[in-house]
Amino acid sequence: ASDVYKRQPYTVWLATVVVSGISYLSYLLRRYVFHESGILVSGIIGGLYSSTATISVLARKSRKAPAQEAPEYAAAMLLAVSMMFLRFLILIGIFSKAILAEIYPYLLMMSFVTAGVAWYLHRKRKSIPVTGEEAEEEDSSNPLEFKVALIFAVLFVIFTIVTHYTLIYTGTGGLNVLSFIAGLSDITPFILNLLQGSGVAVVVVTACCMQAIVSNIAVNMCYALFFAGGKSPLRRWVLRGFGGVIAVNVCLLLFFYLL
């Protein structure tokens, strides 16, 4: 256990710097380059920062939008998820080339499938002009606020300790269960912790990363349904879009296990 705690200062610092760097880049793009962008671009840029936050914001905004715009909001949410896959590809590539070589085909397929479903929903939208006022209404919080970095660092340390003792007392079976549970929160600290040389086989780490992501997509779907409201026309599009994406991702996960 001592090795776990000895490597904490550097690993926490490195993980926080890398994640904050990507988050801040997306923040700058959203605020200064695509400030008056449409709903779809908001989903794409927001997905580089946080798909969960982006989906929650879009779901709340959809309450004031015409019913015909519901497919567009659902498409934007799925584009945020699609970008989440690419964001994890970047992070995994920075921290572990071995895991990247194993997982990149699946993450790329997941990203393309999700973007394809988003495009399908986008084509279902009936043309209604989007005003600048609607496009500007978005979450403008700075991802480099101290409290955000502090929360990430705390979650990283917690997942490090939990993962360490899970492996000691329950082995890889317990780690697989933990990966699904991690999907209920921010999965970035959990995944980055797995990449920090935990001594677990590459194939197990790859499976846990994919499981955490699939679990998190299901949670994001629940966030979208909750923030959209009980009678929102967005609900059926979210269920269709996210349901299809989750089904395909589960099939890819099963395919991975069979190989």
Secondary structure in CASP SS format (residue, H / E / C, confidence):
PFRMAT SS
TARGET T0000
AUTHOR 0000-0000-0000
METHOD secondary structure of the structure
MODEL  1
A C 1.00
S H 1.00
D H 1.00
V H 1.00
Y H 1.00
K H 1.00
R C 1.00
Q H 1.00
P H 1.00
Y H 1.00
T H 1.00
V H 1.00
W H 1.00
L H 1.00
A H 1.00
T H 1.00
V H 1.00
V H 1.00
V H 1.00
S H 1.00
G H 1.00
I H 1.00
S H 1.00
Y H 1.00
L H 1.00
S H 1.00
Y H 1.00
L H 1.00
L H 1.00
R H 1.00
R H 1.00
Y H 1.00
V H 1.00
F C 1.00
H C 1.00
E C 1.00
S C 1.00
G C 1.00
I H 1.00
L H 1.00
V H 1.00
S H 1.00
G H 1.00
I H 1.00
I H 1.00
G H 1.00
G H 1.00
L H 1.00
Y H 1.00
S C 1.00
S H 1.00
T H 1.00
A H 1.00
T H 1.00
I H 1.00
S H 1.00
V H 1.00
L H 1.00
A H 1.00
R H 1.00
K H 1.00
S H 1.00
R C 1.00
K C 1.00
A C 1.00
P C 1.00
A H 1.00
Q H 1.00
E H 1.00
A H 1.00
P H 1.00
E H 1.00
Y H 1.00
A H 1.00
A H 1.00
A H 1.00
M H 1.00
L H 1.00
L H 1.00
A H 1.00
V H 1.00
S H 1.00
M H 1.00
M H 1.00
F H 1.00
L H 1.00
R H 1.00
F H 1.00
L H 1.00
I H 1.00
L H 1.00
I H 1.00
G H 1.00
I H 1.00
F H 1.00
S C 1.00
K H 1.00
A H 1.00
I H 1.00
L H 1.00
A H 1.00
E H 1.00
I H 1.00
Y H 1.00
P H 1.00
Y H 1.00
L H 1.00
L H 1.00
M H 1.00
M H 1.00
S H 1.00
F H 1.00
V H 1.00
T H 1.00
A H 1.00
G H 1.00
V H 1.00
A H 1.00
W H 1.00
Y H 1.00
L H 1.00
H H 1.00
R H 1.00
K H 1.00
R C 1.00
K C 1.00
S C 1.00
I C 1.00
P C 1.00
V C 1.00
T C 1.00
G H 1.00
E H 1.00
E H 1.00
A H 1.00
E H 1.00
E C 1.00
E C 1.00
D C 1.00
S C 1.00
S C 1.00
N C 1.00
P C 1.00
L C 1.00
E C 1.00
F H 1.00
K H 1.00
V H 1.00
A H 1.00
L H 1.00
I H 1.00
F H 1.00
A H 1.00
V H 1.00
L H 1.00
F H 1.00
V H 1.00
I H 1.00
F H 1.00
T H 1.00
I H 1.00
V H 1.00
T H 1.00
H H 1.00
Y H 1.00
T H 1.00
L H 1.00
I H 1.00
Y H 1.00
T H 1.00
G H 1.00
T H 1.00
G H 1.00
G H 1.00
L H 1.00
N H 1.00
V H 1.00
L H 1.00
S H 1.00
F H 1.00
I H 1.00
A H 1.00
G C 1.00
L C 1.00
S C 1.00
D C 1.00
I H 1.00
T H 1.00
P H 1.00
F H 1.00
I H 1.00
L H 1.00
N H 1.00
L H 1.00
L C 1.00
Q C 1.00
G C 1.00
S C 1.00
G C 1.00
V C 1.00
A C 1.00
V H 1.00
V H 1.00
V H 1.00
V H 1.00
T H 1.00
A H 1.00
C H 1.00
C H 1.00
M H 1.00
Q H 1.00
A H 1.00
I H 1.00
V H 1.00
S H 1.00
N H 1.00
I H 1.00
A H 1.00
V H 1.00
N H 1.00
M H 1.00
C H 1.00
Y H 1.00
A H 1.00
L H 1.00
F H 1.00
F H 1.00
A H 1.00
G C 1.00
G C 1.00
K C 1.00
S C 1.00
P C 1.00
L H 1.00
R H 1.00
R H 1.00
W H 1.00
V H 1.00
L H 1.00
R H 1.00
G H 1.00
F H 1.00
G H 1.00
G H 1.00
V H 1.00
I H 1.00
A H 1.00
V H 1.00
N H 1.00
V H 1.00
C H 1.00
L H 1.00
L H 1.00
L H 1.00
F H 1.00
F H 1.00
Y H 1.00
L H 1.00
L C 1.00
END
